[in-house]
Amino acid sequence: MAKVLVVEDDVALSGTVVQVLKAEQWNVELSEDGKDAQHRLATYEYDLVILDWQLPDVSGPEICRAFRSRGGSTPILMLTGRGAIEDKENGFAAGADDYLTKPFHSRELIARVKALLRRPAKMEGAVLQCGTIALDTARRVVTRDGTEITMQPLEYAVLEFLMRHPNQVFTTDTLLKRCWNADVDASIFATYTCIRRIRKKLDLPGKESIIKTIPNVGYRLESLQE
């Protein structure tokens, strides 16, 4: 599930953009000013940033330029009412990957976002498998031996992330940055609690958990067949 940061101070427009993106089942965060956006980009990780040009404190190009100068590689889609070719050149020069002029159609926005996320069509409906546990990314359904298991949104997000990266160890800090919303004041204990809930729903009596705890490091999902 892609994690998208929307930076837009126009309440009406930002509400529409967030709604459209969430309808595609993406994890969306909203920032309404430049300084807050800079803090989020320095603290959390995103798969895509949708960045307004004209913000009340720090401009979109300034945010983009500073982010790139720190080595930030996350794709950035610039939104603006400026349609002159010079403005587009300046946006790309600042480090933007694409440029969408207001007003725009929601279908075009989604098309641009999908292109920037570089998600091949074959991955859109991918079913991730771990033993008898299957996670259908298109329907957002988790099953064991064909029986559906109800997952809360955060549990699903953590499980999907781990299943996309089997046998890799992730620290609690990495999981917090990748799966939790920046608006939530989460702690390491929140990660522990979420992992515990996932284990309770997926693990079988008498068998080891598919999610291994690596002492003093973090967690790893085993991809071995049951």
C-alpha positions in Angstrom: 0.0 0.0 0.0 1.6 3.2 -1.2 2.1 6.0 1.3 1.4 9.4 -0.1 2.0 12.9 1.4 -0.2 15.6 0.1 1.0 19.2 0.7 -1.8 21.7 -0.1 -3.2 24.6 1.8 -6.4 25.0 -0.2 -8.9 23.2 2.1 -11.4 22.4 -0.7 -8.8 21.1 -3.1 -6.8 19.1 -0.5 -10.0 17.4 0.7 -10.8 16.4 -2.9 -7.3 15.1 -3.6 -7.1 13.1 -0.3 -10.5 11.6 -1.0 -9.6 10.6 -4.5 -6.3 9.0 -3.4 -7.9 7.1 -0.5 -10.4 5.7 -2.9 -7.5 4.0 -4.6 -6.6 2.4 -1.2 -3.4 4.4 -0.7 -2.3 5.6 2.7 -2.6 9.4 2.6 -1.3 12.1 4.9 -2.1 15.8 4.5 0.1 18.7 5.3 -1.2 22.3 5.0 2.0 24.3 5.3 5.6 24.2 4.1 7.4 23.9 7.4 5.2 21.0 8.5 5.9 19.3 5.2 9.6 19.7 5.6 9.4 18.2 9.1 7.5 15.2 7.8 9.9 14.7 4.9 12.8 14.8 7.2 11.2 12.4 9.7 9.1 9.9 7.8 9.3 7.9 4.6 6.8 8.2 1.7 6.4 6.6 -1.7 5.1 9.8 -3.3 4.8 13.5 -2.5 2.1 15.7 -4.1 3.3 19.2 -3.6 1.5 22.5 -4.0 3.7 25.3 -5.5 2.2 28.3 -3.6 2.2 27.7 0.2 1.9 30.3 3.0 5.4 30.0 4.4 7.8 27.9 2.3 7.2 27.5 -1.5 6.8 24.1 -3.1 10.0 24.5 -5.2 12.0 25.5 -2.1 10.8 22.4 -0.3 11.6 20.2 -3.3 15.0 21.7 -3.7 15.9 21.3 -0.1 14.6 17.7 -0.1 16.7 16.8 -3.1 19.8 18.5 -1.7 19.6 16.1 1.3 19.5 13.1 -1.0 15.7 12.6 -1.0 14.6 10.4 -3.9 10.9 10.1 -3.4 8.9 11.0 -6.6 7.4 14.5 -6.4 4.3 15.7 -8.3 4.0 19.4 -8.3 0.6 21.0 -8.3 0.2 24.6 -9.4 -1.9 27.2 -11.1 1.1 28.5 -13.0 1.0 27.2 -16.5 3.8 29.1 -18.2 6.6 27.0 -19.6 9.1 29.0 -17.5 7.3 28.0 -14.3 7.4 24.3 -15.4 11.1 24.6 -16.1 11.7 26.0 -12.7 9.6 23.3 -11.1 11.6 20.5 -12.8 14.8 22.3 -12.0 13.9 22.3 -8.4 13.6 18.5 -8.5 10.0 17.7 -9.4 9.3 14.5 -11.3 6.0 15.7 -12.8 3.9 18.8 -13.1 0.1 19.1 -13.0 -1.6 22.4 -13.6 -4.8 23.4 -11.7 -7.6 22.8 -12.4 -7.2 19.2 -13.2 -9.4 16.1 -13.6 -9.2 13.5 -10.8 -8.6 10.8 -13.4 -5.5 12.6 -14.7 -4.2 12.9 -11.2 -4.6 9.2 -10.5 -2.9 8.4 -13.8 0.0 10.6 -13.0 0.3 9.2 -9.5 0.3 5.6 -10.7 2.9 6.4 -13.3 5.2 8.0 -10.7 4.7 5.1 -8.3 5.9 2.8 -11.1 3.5 0.1 -10.2 3.2 -2.4 -13.1 -0.3 -3.6 -13.9 0.7 -7.1 -13.0 1.3 -5.9 -9.4 -2.0 -4.2 -9.0 -3.8 -7.4 -8.3 -0.9 -9.3 -6.8 -1.6 -12.0 -4.2 1.2 -12.2 -1.6 1.6 -15.7 -0.2 3.3 -17.0 3.0 2.5 -20.6 3.6 -1.3 -20.9 3.7 -1.7 -17.2 4.4 -2.6 -15.1 1.4 -3.0 -11.4 1.1 -4.9 -10.1 -1.9 -3.7 -6.5 -2.5 -6.5 -5.7 -4.9 -9.3 -6.7 -2.6 -7.4 -6.0 0.6 -8.4 -9.4 2.0 -6.3 -11.7 4.1 -7.1 -15.4 4.2 -5.7 -18.6 5.8 -6.5 -21.9 4.1 -9.2 -19.9 2.2 -10.9 -18.5 5.3 -11.0 -14.8 5.5 -9.3 -13.2 8.5 -10.5 -9.7 9.6 -7.6 -7.2 9.8 -7.7 -3.6 11.0 -6.2 -1.1 8.6 -2.9 -0.8 10.5 -2.6 -4.5 11.0 -3.1 -4.9 7.2 -0.6 -2.3 6.4 2.1 -3.9 8.6 1.4 -7.4 7.3 1.4 -6.3 3.7 4.8 -4.5 4.2 6.4 -7.5 5.8 5.0 -9.9 3.2 6.4 -7.7 0.4 9.8 -8.0 2.1 10.0 -11.6 3.3 13.0 -12.8 5.3 14.2 -9.2 5.8 14.7 -7.7 9.3 13.0 -4.3 10.0 13.5 -2.2 13.1 10.6 -0.9 15.0 11.5 2.6 14.0 11.4 1.6 10.3 8.0 0.0 10.7 6.7 3.2 12.5 8.0 5.4 9.7 6.7 3.2 6.9 3.3 2.1 8.2 2.1 4.6 10.8 0.5 7.9 9.9 2.7 10.9 11.0 -0.3 12.5 12.6 -0.4 9.6 15.2 1.9 9.9 18.2 3.0 6.3 18.0 5.8 4.6 20.0 7.7 1.4 19.9 5.1 -0.1 22.2 2.5 0.6 19.4 4.6 -1.6 17.1 4.8 -4.4 19.6 1.0 -4.2 20.2 0.2 -4.3 16.5 2.5 -7.3 15.8 1.0 -9.1 18.8 -2.5 -8.6 17.4 -1.4 -9.9 13.9 0.2 -13.0 15.5 -3.0 -13.7 17.5 -5.0 -13.7 14.3 -2.6 -15.6 12.1 -0.5 -18.0 14.2 -1.6 -21.6 14.7 -1.5 -23.3 18.2 1.7 -25.2 18.7 3.5 -23.7 15.8 6.1 -20.9 15.7 4.9 -17.4 14.6 5.5 -16.4 11.0 6.7 -13.1 12.4 10.0 -13.6 14.2 11.3 -11.2 16.9 14.9 -10.4 16.4 16.2 -9.4 19.9 17.3 -5.8 20.1 16.7 -5.3 16.4 13.1 -5.7 15.2 11.0 -8.2 13.3 11.2 -10.5 10.3 8.5 -12.4 8.4 9.4 -16.0 7.5 8.5 -17.0 4.0 8.8 -20.7 4.5 5.9 -22.9 3.5 4.0 -24.5 6.3 
